[in-house]
Amino acid sequence: MKIVGLTNEELKLANQNGTLFATLQQRLAEFGSVASLSAGTYEMELNKLKYTLTSLG
């Protein structure tokens, strides 16, 4: 699982220890913080503006 920064061995070890779910949750939580940081990007703001203008009719 390269995308979350875990090797196959780390995944196997976490699975054997019964901590696989917690390990994945911890690594995936980083994506949530990045998503909140990118929420104010130009594209997102432009999309909000387009949606608002469309909903006004």
N, C-alpha and C positions, 0 to 999 in steps of 0.2 A: 504494500500500500504506500507507494511513493508519495502520493498526493498528501497524505497526512504525516509523512516523515517517519514511518515505522518500517523496519525491515521484517522479512519473513520470520527470522529468529525471534525478534521481539514479540511478534504476534503469537507465535507458537508458545513462547514462555508465558505471556499474559493469559493465554487460553488454558495452559496447564495450571497456572496459579489461580484461575477463576477470576481474573481481573480484566479480562478482555473488554467487557462492556465499559467499565470505568476508564480504562486506558483510551479507548476510542472516543468516549465522551470528552475526556480531557483534551485530546488532540483536536477534535472537531470544534471545541469551544473557541479556539483561536479564529476559526472562520467567521464566527458570529461577531467577534470584535472587529475584524477587518470589514465585514459587511456594513456594520454601523458606521465605520469611518468613511466608507465609500458612498454612503447614502446621500451625502450632500454634494456629490460631484456635478459637474456641469450637465452631463447627460441626464442625470436623474432630475435635476431642477428643470431642465427643458421639457422632459416628459411630463412633469407635474403641471407645467404651464400649458402644454398642449392639451392635457386632459381637462384642465379647468376651462380653457377656451372652448373645447368641444362640448363640455357639459352645459355651458351657458347658452349654447345653441347658436 
